[in-house]
Each structure stands twice: as C-alpha cells, then as structure tokens.
Amino acid sequence: MGYNQRKNQFCAMQSGLSVAEYRDQHQSLIQDWLNEQAPGLAAVLMPVYQQTGEPGARLAMGLNLEGVDLQALNAPDYRGEVLSRGMSLSVNDQSLTLKPEQLERLWVLMQEPVVLESQVNTQESEASELAGMPRVMPGVASAPVAPAVAAEPLEYRRTDPLDLENYIGHPVRFYTSFGKRVEGILVSVKDGNARVAERVQHGTAQYPVELETLQATEVFR
C-alpha cells in the first residue's frame, strides 16, 4: 500500500538526507546491531531487510499453535520446539527457513525493544567531551570520540533536477525560465515532470512543472 515509500520519504526528510542516504545509513545501523546481538542471524536477515524495504514488498509471518501448551511457552526448550515446528516466514511469497536456534534468538530479539540511550560518563572531567557524542543502540560500539561539530541548519539548497526524485516529500522552490516561482511540497518526479503541492486559500493544489523549464531548483534539506 505504499508504506515503505512513505516511511522512507518521511524519515529521510526528518533526517535532512536523501532517500538513498537514509536507507544506506539505516541499513548500516541494522547490520551493526545484528552483528553485535545475533551474528548467526545477520547473514539470514539482512537480505530480508533489504527486500522488505523495497516498494511493493510482502512479508508474512505465521505461527501454528495447534496442539501447543501455551502455559509452557516460557520454557526455552519447549518454545524452540514450537517455533521450529510451527513458525513460518516468507518474503515476496518465498519461504525463509530458519534453524531452531535462530528462531529462538529471533523470538527473543522481537521482544526486546530497541532503546536509544546516551553515552554516560560519571567522571566530570570527561563530561564536556561526551556532550556532543551521538546516541547509539545498546551493545553497538560507539563512534570514536571526536570534537563536537555543529550540525548544518536545514535550509533551501540548490539541487540538481536529476536528484529531485530522492527528495519526495521535501519542501521545494522552483524558478522557471518564464520567471514564475513555484513553492510547495514535492509530490512526485516522473516522465520529465515534477508535481508540487502548493498551499492555496482553501487547502492545497498540485501543479506539474516541466523540469526542462526550470532555471533553478532548491530543496529544503
């Protein structure tokens, strides 16, 4: 239903990145987390992550509980048996086979919320150095300590029209060769046209703009 595309566009916009940059960084984060938390699952689940992140992807998970003693599911040995016998995964209608120990680890990971936490140092002498460190996922090695660098403020930046498809959902400003200024939210880029949603008196209206007529393109990023 277009969820992946909208999620990637929204998260990229909030991060001040292009969609391609956001997906690349998120994939690296997931890869590092899996390597730390479940090395045996990384090789299996990363291709799944990549496939399910594509538009139109289908992920199905099922668990057959026929004949299962629900009161005994907390026992790891019994739970592993239930999972290996009754759990099914498929990506784009292709079945994914996991070993019992992999299913057990996946079950545990699914119940552990991923919480972002700040790096903490109780020594006052180092507090100022740690103030600018990024937040990290539990168990993932921190980035080397480096001098804090102020993030660049978001602003309208000149952007190549060929790169506009990476900024769907971002505010844009276009200047045409006819002297017209178009400002709004970039809705789509297709067949040499960019569609922009502009705010009008009673809501919004969408306008197609031919990329060939643009003298300048700016994206808020």
Secondary structure, DSSP 8 states (H G I E B T S, - for coil): --HHHHHHHHHHHHHT--HHHHHHHHHHHHHHHHHHH-HHHHHHHHHHHHHHTSTT--EEEEE--TT--GGGTTSHHHHHHHHHHHEEEEETTEEE---HHHHHHHHHHHTS----B------HHHHHHHTT---B-TTS---------------EEE--GGGGGGGTTSEEEEEETTS-EEEEEEEEEETTEEEEEEEETTEEEEEEEEGGGEEEEEEE-
